[in-house]
Amino acid sequence: MSKEIEYTLFVLIAIFIVLVIHLWLYRVVKKKLSLSLFQIAPRLTVSFYMIAAALLFSGIIYINYLEKEEHKEYEEGARNLARLLADGLSNMHHEQLNEQTDENDETYVHILQMMEQWQNDHSEILSMYTLKKNERGNYYFVVASEVDYKRKGKINDKREQHLPIGTVYRTYIPELEQAFQGKFAMEKYPTKDEWGESIGVFMPVFKQDGTVDAVLGIGYDAKIYKERLEKERQKGMWICSLVLLVWKAFYLLGIYMQVERKLFEKHKQALEVSENRFKRLAESIMEGIIVHAHGKVIEANKAACRLFGYVESELIHMPVQDLMILESLKKIEHNDQEELYEIQLRRKDGTIFPAEMVQREYDYDGRKVNVTAIRDITERKNNEDKMHYIATHDDLTGLPNKEALHRAITEKIQEAFDRQEEVAIMFLEISGMKTINDFYGYSVGDQVLLQIVEEWKKRSCKDVLLGRWSGNEFIAILSGSTKEKATAAANQFSEIADEPVIVEGRELYVTIKIGISLYPQDGMDPKTLIRKADIARYKLRQKPASQFLFFEEPMARVIQEKIGMERELRRALEKGEFELYYQPQIQLDTGMVTGMEALIRWNHPEKGLISPYAFIPVAEQTGMIIPINEWVIRMACQQTKQLLNDFPNLSVSVNLSPYEFENRRFVHKLMKLLEETGLPPHHLDLEITERMTIDTERAITILKRLKSIGVTISMDDFGTGYSSLSYLTDLPIDRLKIDRSFVRNIQGKKEAILPSIIRLGHNIGVKVLAEGVETEAEVAYLKDKHCDEAQGYYFAQPLSYKELKAFLYEHRCKVLQA
């Protein structure tokens, strides 16, 4: 760590500790006395910061002093060693060597060996060499021993080998100039290069006449030098920190003494105030205080008189039982411990009110008395009742909520069990609320719900308890019910939907679907009965009119089958049981394969190959369609990308589900899939249905976002939906796919429709593809009517990926040979 960083850390840590101590003291003093440090001990606090700053400043000066002293000591040691070595060189006749000396010269060899010996004896020395100045004024190496710069135990680099005599020394170092003038010199700071970090010293080598013959250069390992300096710095920092901590301890002691003195004064004042307050407490306290013994009131404060409506003279000697109901009095008399009670008390006018009471026994004038503190909690009880109502009732309708309904069903079941009766649980759903909320807003939707609930209340008998389950779902509980009574009640509930609900002058229509379960036939607990009523209600969801339905066991089996199917779909996705099949799409005028439709199949380990018609509806109902379709798109893109090298004009069509079409994140997800698979966007065709474009304006917005990616759009099963032809030209689509029903009826009543659809597609500038082509006559007819493309069993049935590749190669050969 560098000197500057150590100094900075030392100062920052010292300041941090001072600030931490100040903040801690500030909080302690503030908590105990609500005063600041400057209010407690202003002179001491100011002195602390001034002396702390002085100590910190002095500490830095002291640390620098220690570092300089250590530098002097290091320099002195280096000077002594360099002088000793320089004298040795003079004694070995170093003055005889110059730049013309041969390296085999005995004097040169002897000096070189001695320098290597000196270097081995002193591990802190990195390099050792001698320099002379020639007539041209250049410095050159005379003797430079080998150097193990990299500390690897061997000389394995060019620079580590000894320098030839006469090698010019080109680096300018001021300390070297001083040495040639006859003075010892040492570098002020270490130097660092690719070979390491060192600090150099330079000692003149004198001739016999006292003149400078050469300069001995010694490179010391800077690591040892820096460690010694750092050790002195740390020593100085520890001493300074200790002095600072001692001063902080004195400061803390001074503050503590001041705080204790202030606390003592504060407690003394508080005690005096407390004594005066205690004298007035009995009269000024808001709670009623009654002192009683042997069942008679001895004393009472004004608050107790106001609480019970008596004057003090009336309360004194009054029996306590006249103020409390008998049960409350017994509860108090049988408990000697101080405890908080909720009791019922009686006022002078006979009204009863709830109260909290604390009672304790004391010695009073030599006898045992009971001191009772009483607080009126009427307002709190009213608020608790309100909170309980809020917690158990719906905000909008005021009906019991889900929690209250569970408790009510439990109570009704227990009553029915005791009386051997039945209970009907009706699960009611008001359908059509989403449309009303979307078109007219939630305020109008709330008014619709309120009007329907009011009508339900009017038509319900006293045995019906109605509650709101969630949103547009309600539950009605019919106690003492039979199937006939439940039927009648369900008819009354559903008849409300026969007339429009009028809100703000608008006539709004809804339907009511009701599922009914019966106790004990369908279940013995609320959870089971509600679930089975919900299953029956769910059975009616696709029905257009208001209806009701009693639960039957086969319904549960259907639901369980769907749940089981969902579980198997998740497992199939995880274990890779899905496979894509492809049906080729043929360009009719050339016969070439231009695309293919991706069709998912499920290779069930036990049931074999399962058609999508068996599991896609369940996937759509459970939400599994989203991860399944994501897998389909990813796999179709990957496999199509593999075919583009041999079939560059090939594209793949994938069916979109309404869930993905409506999903705002689908465009982003699709871009990511295309990027991951590497398939160019124009090779992917997304198929939508006419039903997905009923909300034309919304559909146009979604399709434009998809088109911006670069994919193409096809409208599948065209002619079977409900699209408005006036908006068809506005939809950004690339192809119409004619439903197979029109192709199969080219000789029937629908024969005139097929050419019209083809002309319609060409007029709006899109291609037309016919689905379900199975015969040669159908192919000939479509060619005659200028249909662009076709797919069906006539060309190929859906093929696995391996079969598709074989088909593509074979079909291309046939077309080229034709």
N, C-alpha and C positions, 0 to 999 in steps of 0.2 A: 504494500500500500504506500502511495507517495506521501511525502511530507505535507504537501498542501491538503490532501484529503484527510490525513490524520488530524491536522490542526482544525480543519472545518468540522469534522466529526466531534472533536473534543469540545469546541465552542458550542456546537448545536446541542450536544448531550447535556452540557452544563446548563445551557439556557432552558432546555426541555425540563430538566429536573427542577430548576428554580420555578418554572411556570407550573409544573405539576404540584409542587408543594404549595405554591400560592393558591391554586384552584382548590386543592384539598382543604387548606386552612380556611379559604373563603367560604366553602360549603359548610364546614364544621361550625365556624363562627356564625354564619348566617342562620344555620339550623338552630343553634342554641340561643343566640342573642338577637337575631335579625339585624345585625350590624355588619359593616364592612371592616376589613383589616385596618384601614386608615382611621376609622372611627374608634377602633379598640386601642391601637398603639401606633399613632401616626409617626412619631419620631423613630421608633424602633423599626417600622416598616421601611421608611425612607433610608435609614441608616443601613438596613439589610441590603437593599438594592445597590446603594452606592458602594458599600464595602465589597459586595459580591462582584460588581463590575470591576472594582479596583483589583480584587484578587484574580479575576479572570485575565485582566490585562497584564498584571504582574506575572501570572503563571506562564503566559506566552513568552514574556521576556526571559523568565527563568529557564524555560524549556529550550529556547534558542541558545542561552548561555551554556547549558549542559551539552548541547549538540556541538557548539563551537569548541568547547574544551575537549570533547571526545575527538573532534577532527584534528585538533592540535596534537593530542596524544598519538593518534594514528600517524600523523605526519612525522612526528618525532621518531617513532619506531621505524617508519619507512626511510627516514633520513639516515639513521644510524646503520641500518642494514645496507643501504645504497653506498654509504661512505666506506663501509668495510669491504664491500665487493669491488668498489672503484679502486681502493688501495691494492687489493689483490691483483687487479688487472695491471696496475702500474708495475707491480713487482714482477709480473710475468712478461714485461717488456711489450705491452700493447702498442707503444709508440712506434714499434718496428713494422706494424701492419699498415697497409694502405690499399687503394683500389687496384694496384697492380700485383698485389701479393697473390701467390698461387695457393689454392686451397689445400695443397699437400704440404705446405710449409709447416714445419714442426711447431713453431710458436702459435700459428693459427689453429692447428689441430689441438694443441694443448689447451689453449684458451677456450675453444669450443667445447671440449670435453668438460672443463671445469664449470663452464656456464650451465651445461646440461645437468652436472652434478648439483650445483647450487639450486637450480630450478626444482630438481627432485626432492632436495632437502626442505624446501619451503613450499608446501602445498598451496599456500595462498597466492603464489606467483603464477600468472597465466603465461607471460612471455618475458624474454630478456634478450637485449640486443645492444650493440654499440654503434654509434654514428660518428662520422667525421665529415668535415667540409673540405671540398676540393678547391682548386684554383678558380674554377668557374662559379664558385659560390653555391654549389649544389651539395645537399646532404646526401650521403650514401651510407649503406649498411656495410659495416666491417665484419662483425661476428653476430649472427642471429641464429640462435639454437632452434631446434624443432619444438613445436608447441602442440599439445593435445587440447585444442580449443574445445572440442565437442565432448570431452571427458568420456571417451569410449575405450580408453586403454590402449589405443593404437593410433599411429599416424597414417590416416587414410584420405587426406585431402591435400590439394596442391598448396594451399596457404599454410597448412600445418607443418610442412617440410621447411628445413632451414633455407634462408635466402642466400643466394650466391653473393660473395664479396663484391662490392662495387655497385649493388642494386641501388638505384636512386630512391631517396625518401621524399615523396612529393607532398605530404600533408603538412600544412602550416599549423604549428602549435606554439603559442607565446611562451609557454613554460620551457620549451626546447631552446628558444633563443636565450632565455635567462641562463640555462645550464651552460651554453657555449660561452657565456660571459663570466663563467666561474662561480655561479650561484646554484645551489640546490633549488629545485622547483617541483611542485606537485599540482596536478590538475585540481581545480576547485570542485568540479562536478564529474561524475562518471560519464563515460561515453558508451554508446550502445550501437552495435552493428549486427550483421547476420551471424557473427561468430560468438557473440555474447556481450556482456556488459563488463567494462573494466575501468580502472582509474590509474593513470600513468604518473610515474615519478621519474625525474631526470636528474642525474648526478654527474658533474664534470669529472673526467679522468685526467689528472695532471701529469705532466712530464717531470723529469728530474729538476728542471729549472723553474718549475712552478707555473708554467704556462699550460693552458688547456690543450690536451692532446685529442680528446674525444669526449663523447657524452654517453653515459650508461643509461639506457632506458629500461624501466621495469614496469610491466603491466600487472597490477594487482587485481584479483577477483573482486569486483565491485559488490558482489553479494555479501561477502564477509564485512566489507566496509559499511554497507548500508544497514546490515543487521546490527552492527555496533551503534551506529547513529540512532537507529530505530529503538534499540534497547534503552538508550539514554533519553530519547523523547518520551517513551512510555513511562520510564521511571519518573521523569519530571511531571508527566500528566497525572500519574497516580498520587504523587506528593501534592500537586495543586488540587486534585479532586478531594484528597483527604482534608486539606486545609479548608476547602470550600464546604465540605460536609460538616466539619466541626463548627464552622460559622453558622451553617444552617441549623445545626442542633441547638446552638445558643439562641438563635432566633426563635425556633420552635418552643424552647423552654420559656423564653420571654413572653411569647404570645400566649402560651398555656397559662402562665401566671396571671396575665392580664384578663384572660377569659374567666378563670376561676374567680378572680376578684369581682368582675362584672356580674357573674352568675350569682355569687353570694349576695351582692347588692340587689339583684333582680329578685331572688328568692325571698329576701328580707321584705322587699316592698310587696311582693305577691302575698306573703303571709299576712301582712297588715291589711291588705285589701280583702283577702279571704276571710279574715276575722270579721271585718265590717259587713262583707257580703253575706256571710252565714247568718248574721243577725237578722237580715232582711229576707233571707231565702224562703223561709216558710210562707211569707206573705206574698212574695213576688213571683214564686215559681208557678208555672202554667199548670203542672199536674196537681191533682188534688191529693192532699196529705191528711190521713186520718190516723190518730193514735187511739187504740182501743185495747181493752183488757176485760176478761170475763164476759165477753159478748156485749160490752157497752162502750160507746164512743167517749173518749176522754178529752181529746182535742181535735180540731180541724182547722185548716187554713181557709183563706177566702176562696181559693180555687175550688176546694171541695164543696164549699157552700154553693158556689155558682153551678157546679156540676150537678148537684142533686136538687137544687132549687130551694134549699132551706137557708134560714139565717143561722148564725153560729149558735145562738141560744137554743134553737130547736134541735140542732144536731147533737149538742152535748148531752150525754146520758141516754141517747137514743140507742135501742138495740141494733146491733149490726145486721141482724137478719131482716130488719125492715128495709135495709138498703140493698141487700143481695137476695137473689133467689136461693132457695134451700140447697139445690144441688151445688151451686158455686160455693156456698158457705162450707159445706161438708168437705169439698175438695181442698179448701184452704186449711181447715182445722186438722186434717190428717196428714199434713206435710209441714215438717219443721224447717226445711231447707229454703233458702232464698231462691225463688224461681219466678219466671215470667208467666203469668196466666192470662188466658183470654176468658172473660166471664161475662155474665149478663147481670146488669144492675138496674135498680128501680128508682126513678125520680119521685119527687113529692107528688106530682100529678098522676103518678101511676104508670107512666110510659117506661118501657124497658129499652135499654141501649147497650151496645157492646162496648167493652172496655178492656184495656190491658192493665194488669196489676202486679206489683212487686211487693212482697211482704217479708219483713224481717223482725226477729224478736230482739228487744233491747232491755237493759236495766234502766228504769226510769224512776228516780226518787226512791230507790230501794225496792222496787217491785218490777216484775216481768210485764212488759207491754208489747204489743204488736204495732209496728209502724207500717202503714200500707200506703204506697203511692199508686194513684189511679190516673189513667189517661183515657179519654174518650176516643174511640177508634171508629166511630160511625162513618166518617168521611172515607177513611181507608177501606172499610168493608164495602162501601158503595163502589169505590174505585176497583176493588178486587172483583166485585160482581161484574162490573163493566168489562174488565180485562178478561174475565172468564168467558163472558159472552162473545167478545171479539175473537178469543182463541178457539171458540167452538162453533162459530157461525161465519157464513160467507159475507164478505163486505158488500157485494152488489145486491144480492137477493135477500139477505137476512136469514137464509135457510141454514139448517145445521150443516157443518162442513164434514170432510172425510173422517176426521177423528171422532166427532160427535156421532156420525152415522155408525161407525164400528161399535161404539158403546151402546147405542140404541138397539142395534140388531142383537147384540149379546143379551141385553135385558129382555127384549121381546122373545128371544129363543127360550130363556129361562122361564118366563111367564107361560109360554106355550107348552113347555115341558111339564110344568106343574098342572096345567089345565087340560093336557092332552089335546092341544089344538094345533093348527097349522099356521105357518107364517109365510107370506109371499114376499119375495124380494124382486122388485122391478127395476131393471137398468134401462133408463130412458136416454135417448140421444136425439137432439134436435139437429137434423141434417140441413145443410144449406147455409149455415152460419158463416162459413169461410167466404162464400161468394158475397154475402151481405157486407161482411167486414171489409173485404177487398174493394167493393164498389162504392159503399156509402160511408165507411169508417166505423171504428169500434164504438163510438157513441151511439150510432143508430143500432148496431148489433146488440148493445147492452139494453136499449129500450125494447127491442124485440124479445130478448130473454125475460125481461121484467114483466112484459104483458103476458107472455105465455105462462110464467110462474104464477101470476095473479089469477089467471083462468084456471090453472090446476088447483090452486088453493080453494077457489069457489066451488069447484065440482067434486072435491075430495070429501069423503065422509070423515067422521071423527076418528076412525080406526086407521087412517092413513097418515104416516109421518113422511114428509117430503124433505129431501136434502140435496145439496149440490155436491156432486162428486168432483168434477173438474171441467172447466171450459163450458162446452155445450152438453155435458153429461150430468144426469141427475139420477138419484136413487129414491124410490118410494118403498116404504115398509108397510105392509098390510098385516096387522095382527088379527088373530081370530079369523083367518082367511080360509077359503076353499078355492078350488080351481075355478068354480063358477064366479065367485066374488072377484077373483083376480082378473078374470076375463072381462067382467063388467067394468072394473076400474080401468083396465087397459084401454077399453073402448072409449071411456070418458076422456082419458088422457090424449089419445090419438085423434079424437074428433075435433080437437082444437085446431089441428092443421088443415081442416076442410075449408076454413075461412081464412082470408088474407089477414095479416097483421098490419095495421095502419100506423105508420110512424112518420111524422112530419109531412102528412099528406100523401105518402107513398104506400102503395099496396105491395107488401112483401110476403112471399110464400116460403114456407118451410115444410119439411116432412118429419114425422116423429117415428123412430124405430124403438121398439120396446122388447127387451128380453126378460123372461120371467123364470125364476127358480123357486122351488117350494121346500120349506122345512117340514118334516124331516126327510122327505123322499130324496131330495137332491143334495143334502149336506147337513152337517150338524154344527157348523161354525160359520161366522160371518164371512171369513175369507173365501171359503169354498162356495157359499151361496152367491156371493157377489161375482166370483169368477165364472160360475156357470150361467148366471143371468147375462153376463157380458158376452159369453160365447154365443148364447141364443141371439142376443142383439147383433153380434158381429155377422151372424148368418144372414141377417136382413140388409146388410149394408148396400148390396147391389140392387135392392128392390127400389123401384121409383116411387112407390106410394107409401103412405104411413101404414105400418103393420105392427103386430106384436106376435111373439112366438115363445112357447114354453120350451124350456130346456129338455133335450133328450140325449141319452148317452151317445148315440152315433155322432152327434155334433162334437163332443169332446174327442172322440176318436179321430175325426177329420182334423181338428186343431193339432192333436198330438202327432198325426202323420205329417202335417206341415212343419211342426217343430223338429220332428225327426229328419225330414227332408232338408231343412235348413242346416241341421247339425252335420248331415252327410255332405252337403254342399261345401261347408267350411273345410271338412276333412279332405274332400276331393281337391279343393284348391290348394291346400297345404301339401298334399301328397302327389300332385301332378297327374290326377286321373283324367283331366280334360284333354281333348285333342281337337285340332282344327281340321276340318274337311273343306275342300274347295270345289266349287262348281264353275267350270270355265264359261266365259262369256265370249261369243263369236261375233266378229264383224261380218255381216251377211254378204256384202258385195265382194269382199276379198277372201272370206273364209278363215282369216287369221284370228288367233286368240288375242284379244286386246285386254282382257281382264279376267277376274275371277271373284266370286263371292265367297267370303269366309263364313263357314257354318260350324258351330261348336257341337261336339259330341262328348258324351260322358262315358268313359270306359269304367263302368262299375266293377269292382273286383268279384262281385257275386252275381249281379244281374246282367252283366255284359254291357253292350253298347246301348245307351239310353238316348232317345231323341230329345232335342231341346224343348219340344212341345210339352214334355212331361215335367221338366224342372224349371224352365224359364218363368212361368207364372208365379211359382213359389218364390223364386229368387227375386222377382219384382216386388212381391208382397212383403218380403222380409228384409229388403235392402241389400241382399247379397248380389243383386244384379250389377252393382257398381264395381266391386272388386273383380267379378267374373268378366265384365265387359272390358275392364282395364287389362286383364290378362289376354283377352281375345285380341285387342288392338296391338298390344306389345308383341304377341306371338306372330300375328299376321304381318306386322311391319318387319320383324326379324327375318321371317321366311321369305317374304317378297324381296327383301334386300339381297338375299342370297341368289335369287333367280335373275336379278337385273343384268348381270354380266352377259348371260346368254339370251335374255329376252328383255331388251332395254325398254320396250314400249308397254310392258305389263303393268297393270295396276290392280289393287285389291280393294274390294268393297266390304265394309263392315257395318252391321246394323247398329244404330244408336237407340238406346232406351230413352223413354221420356225423362227418367230421373237424371241421366247424364245431360240430356238436351237442356234441362232447366237449371242444371248446376252451374253456378257462376264461375267455379274454379276449373271447369272442364277444359276450357280453351288453354289455360296455363298448363294443365296436366298433359294435354295432347301435344303441346309444343315440346315439353320435356321428354315425352315418349319418343317423338320423332327425332329429337336430338340424340337420345341415348341409343336408338336403333340404327341411326344413320340413313333412314329411308327418306328420299326427297319428298316433300309434302304433296306434289302433284301426282304421285303414284298411289296416294291413299284416297279412297272414295268413301264418304260417310252417307249411309242410307237413313233417311227419315221417313215417317209416315205422314199421311194427310192430317191425321188427328193431332199431330204435334204442331200443326200450323193453324189451328182453329183461331188462336189469338194471333192474328196475322202480323200486327205491328210488333209484338214482342218477338215473334218468330223471325221477322226480317232482321231485327237487331242482332239476335243470336247468330243467324246464318252469316251476316256480314262479318262478325268477329271470326267465325270459322273460316270464311273465305279469305280473310286477311292473312291467315297462316299460309295459304297456298293449296289447301286440299280442295277436292271437288265434292259436290253435293248431288245426291240422287234422291228423287222422291219415289219410295217403294210402294208397291200395291196400288198404283194410281188408278182411280176410277171407283174405288170401294169406299172412300172416305167422304168427307163433307166439305172439302175445300171450295171456297168461292172462286169461280173462274176469273172474276174481276180482279182479284189480288194475285193471281197466278203469275202474271207478268212481272209483278214487283218482287217476287221471291227470287233471291240470287241462287238459282239451282242450275245444274249442268246437264241433268238427264232425268227423263221420266221412265219409270219401270212399270210397264203395263201388267196388271194382275193377270194371273194364269186363267182366271175364269173367262176373260174375254177371248183368249187364244183358243180355248176349248170349244167356244161357241161360234166359230167363224162361219159355220153353216146354219146357225140358228138365228134367234131374234136379235141377239147382240152383235150380229155380223156387221151392222152399219156403224156401231160404236167404235170398233177397233180402228178403221181408217180415220175416223174423226179425231181420235186421240193422237194418232201419228201426225196428222196435219197440224193439230194444235201445238204439239211439241216443236215441229219444224217452224211454225209461224212465230213462236216466241223465242226461237233461237237455241233450242236445246236438243240433245240427242234423245232417241227413243229406243228402249230395250224391251223386248217381249220376254216374259217369264213363262216357264212351264211348257216349252216347245217339245213335243214328243214324236211328231210324225213328219215325214217328208212333205206331205201336202201342206202342213202348217208352215214349214220353212218356205215353200214356194209361194204361198199366199203372202207371207210377210215381206218377201223380196219384191213381190209385185206391188205391194202397197208402200214400198220404199222405207220399210222399217230399218233402222241403223244396225241394231245388235239384237242378239237372242241368246237365251240360255235354257237348258232343259235336258231331259234324258235322251233326246235325239242325238245330242252332241256328246254328252257325258253325264253320268250321275255324279254326285258329290264324291270326291276322291281324297284319299289321305295325301299328305305332303309327298311321300315317296311315289305314290301312284300318279300324282299331278305332274311331277317332273318327267316321268316316263311318257305321260300323255302329251306334254308340251313338245318334247323332242319328236315323238312319232307324228303328231299332227302337223308340225312344221314341215316335216319331210313330205307328207301327203300333199300339202298345199303347194309346195315347190314343184312336185312332180306332176301336178295336175295341169 
